[in-house]
Amino acid sequence: MAETRSLHTIEATTGDAVDASIIWMHGLGADGRDFVPLAQELDLSAVAVVRYVFPNAPVIPVTINGGMPMPAWYDIRAADLVRREDEEGLRRSCADISALIDREVQRGVPARRIVLAGFSQGCAMALMAGLRYPRALAGIMGLSGYLPLAETTATEHSAGSLGTPIWMAHGEHDGIVPMARAESSAALLRGLGYTVGWKQYPMEHSVCPAEVGDIEGWLRSVLARPGP
């Protein structure tokens, strides 16, 4: 297990008696503020009092962007996202995010009431950390992203995580993470026994209004499930 870093987070709650948490990871070059406005559009009041946790990725040089330092969960070394994966960076961020899950559990939110969500690189981290977490979570939501270190997932995913529902959404015209890459990730996860929902939209590497409605619906469904 990689040494963990204490990530700076932005937090918001929808009430006093928090009974669910959504940890939401941003994409390359963004920061924790990126999805705050979207979260503010969601109405989950019928199923949960939510603590949103928006962590900030560390600032690191990113090879594909000429070595420019920027917020990134891991380095991108090749445009195809597969060759020369930054395994060390991925594993370190995975440990950081697992520590955030543990922190929510320590704050009184059961793992079964915690959702990992992410966009692009954040999607990759949500999938990687959620599949390796020893207990089932409320869900993993992966937007416009893919499964990293796919070849090691079969041997590294936890038995407990097989009870975690996964929902992936992607743009049909995504020029950053090709939809075929996301579709192959979903197929691999189904082959391992995970329940994976899928929705695609006529958009690029972004989020569209129809998707926001589907995000709300999916979050309502997984947070309506009884906890342990």
C-alpha positions in Angstrom: 0.0 0.0 0.0 1.4 3.4 -1.0 1.9 6.0 1.7 -1.1 8.3 1.9 -1.2 12.0 1.7 -3.7 14.2 3.5 -5.7 15.7 0.6 -7.2 19.2 0.9 -10.9 18.9 0.5 -13.9 21.2 0.0 -17.0 20.0 1.9 -20.7 20.8 1.9 -23.6 19.2 3.7 -27.3 19.2 2.9 -28.4 19.1 6.5 -27.2 18.5 10.1 -27.8 14.7 10.5 -25.5 13.5 7.8 -26.2 9.8 6.9 -24.5 9.5 3.5 -21.3 10.8 1.8 -20.4 11.4 -1.8 -16.6 11.7 -2.5 -16.3 13.4 -5.9 -13.0 13.5 -7.8 -12.3 16.2 -10.5 -10.6 15.7 -13.8 -7.1 16.7 -15.0 -6.2 20.3 -14.5 -9.4 21.1 -12.5 -9.8 21.3 -8.7 -12.2 20.4 -6.0 -14.5 23.3 -6.9 -15.3 21.9 -10.3 -18.3 19.8 -9.5 -19.7 21.9 -6.6 -22.2 23.7 -8.9 -23.5 20.4 -10.2 -23.9 18.9 -6.8 -25.9 22.0 -5.8 -28.4 21.2 -8.6 -29.1 17.7 -7.1 -32.0 17.0 -4.9 -31.4 13.9 -2.8 -33.4 15.1 0.2 -35.8 12.2 0.0 -33.1 9.5 0.4 -30.2 11.1 2.4 -28.6 14.0 4.2 -25.4 14.2 2.3 -21.9 15.3 3.0 -20.2 16.1 -0.3 -16.4 15.8 -0.2 -14.5 17.3 -3.1 -10.8 16.5 -2.8 -8.1 18.5 -4.6 -5.6 16.4 -6.5 -1.9 17.2 -5.9 -0.1 19.4 -8.4 2.4 17.3 -10.5 4.1 17.6 -13.9 2.0 16.0 -16.6 4.0 14.5 -19.5 1.4 14.8 -22.2 1.0 18.5 -21.5 4.7 19.2 -21.9 5.6 18.5 -18.3 3.5 21.5 -17.1 2.6 21.2 -13.4 -1.2 21.0 -12.8 -3.7 19.3 -10.5 -3.6 15.6 -11.5 -4.3 12.3 -9.8 -1.6 10.7 -11.9 0.7 11.4 -14.8 -0.6 10.9 -18.4 2.4 9.7 -20.5 0.7 8.7 -23.7 -2.4 9.8 -25.6 -3.9 6.2 -25.7 -4.1 6.2 -21.9 -2.9 2.5 -21.8 0.8 2.5 -22.7 3.2 3.5 -20.0 0.5 4.0 -17.3 1.8 5.9 -14.2 1.3 2.9 -11.9 3.1 4.6 -9.0 0.9 7.7 -9.2 -2.3 5.8 -9.6 -1.5 3.6 -6.6 -0.6 6.6 -4.5 -3.8 8.5 -5.3 -5.8 5.3 -4.8 -4.4 5.1 -1.2 -5.3 8.8 -0.7 -8.9 8.2 -1.7 -9.2 5.0 0.3 -8.1 7.1 3.3 -10.9 9.6 2.6 -13.4 6.7 2.6 -12.0 5.5 5.9 -12.3 9.0 7.3 -16.0 9.1 6.4 -16.5 5.8 8.1 -14.8 7.2 11.2 -17.1 10.2 11.1 -20.1 7.8 11.4 -21.1 7.1 7.8 -21.2 3.4 7.0 -19.3 2.3 3.9 -22.7 1.1 2.4 -23.7 4.8 2.5 -20.7 6.2 0.7 -20.5 6.9 -3.0 -17.3 7.4 -5.0 -17.8 9.7 -8.0 -15.4 11.1 -10.6 -15.0 12.7 -14.0 -12.3 11.7 -16.4 -9.1 11.1 -14.3 -11.5 11.3 -11.3 -13.6 8.5 -12.8 -10.4 6.4 -13.1 -9.7 7.0 -9.5 -13.2 6.3 -8.3 -13.2 2.9 -10.1 -9.7 2.0 -9.0 -10.2 2.9 -5.3 -13.8 1.6 -5.1 -13.0 -1.8 -6.6 -10.1 -2.3 -4.1 -11.9 -1.1 -1.0 -12.6 -4.1 1.2 -16.3 -3.4 1.8 -19.2 -2.7 -0.5 -19.9 1.0 -1.0 -23.3 2.6 -1.9 -22.0 3.0 -5.5 -19.3 4.1 -7.9 -20.2 6.7 -10.5 -17.7 7.1 -13.4 -18.2 10.0 -15.8 -16.3 10.3 -19.1 -13.5 8.0 -17.9 -12.1 4.5 -17.9 -10.6 1.7 -15.7 -6.9 2.2 -15.1 -4.5 -0.7 -14.5 -7.1 -2.9 -16.1 -4.8 -5.9 -16.3 -4.4 -6.1 -12.5 -8.0 -5.5 -11.6 -9.0 -9.2 -11.7 -6.4 -10.1 -9.1 -6.6 -6.9 -7.0 -10.3 -6.2 -6.7 -11.8 -7.1 -3.3 -14.5 -9.7 -2.9 -16.5 -7.2 -0.8 -16.6 -4.6 -3.6 -18.6 -7.0 -5.8 -21.6 -5.8 -4.0 -21.0 -2.2 -5.1 -23.2 -1.0 -8.0 -21.4 0.9 -10.7 -22.8 3.5 -13.2 -20.8 4.8 -16.1 -21.7 7.6 -18.4 -19.9 8.8 -21.5 -20.0 11.2 -24.5 -20.4 9.7 -27.9 -18.1 12.4 -29.3 -15.5 12.3 -26.6 -12.1 13.1 -28.1 -10.1 12.9 -24.8 -11.3 9.5 -23.5 -12.7 7.5 -26.5 -16.0 5.9 -25.8 -14.6 2.5 -26.8 -12.1 2.7 -24.0 -14.9 3.3 -21.5 -17.1 0.6 -23.0 -14.3 -2.0 -22.8 -13.8 -1.0 -19.1 -17.5 -1.6 -18.4 -17.3 -5.0 -20.2 -14.3 -6.0 -18.2 -16.1 -5.1 -14.9 -19.2 -7.1 -15.9 -17.0 -10.0 -16.7 -15.7 -9.9 -13.1 -19.2 -10.0 -11.8 -20.0 -6.4 -11.1 -23.4 -4.8 -11.9 -22.5 -2.0 -14.3 -25.1 0.5 -15.6 -24.2 2.4 -18.8 -25.6 5.6 -20.5 -24.2 7.5 -23.4 -25.0 11.0 -24.6 -24.5 13.1 -27.8 -21.7 15.2 -26.2 -17.9 15.6 -26.1 -15.7 15.3 -23.0 -18.2 17.1 -20.7 -21.4 16.9 -18.8 -24.8 17.6 -20.3 -28.2 18.6 -18.8 -29.8 15.2 -19.5 -26.8 13.5 -17.8 -27.3 15.6 -14.7 -30.9 14.3 -14.4 -29.7 10.7 -14.7 -26.9 11.3 -12.1 -29.6 12.5 -9.7 -31.8 9.5 -10.4 -29.0 7.0 -10.0 -27.8 8.6 -6.7 -31.3 8.5 -5.4 -31.5 4.8 -6.3 -28.3 3.7 -4.6 -28.8 5.9 -1.5 -32.3 4.6 -1.0 -30.9 1.2 -0.4 -30.8 0.3 3.4 -27.4 0.5 5.1 -25.9 -2.2 7.3 
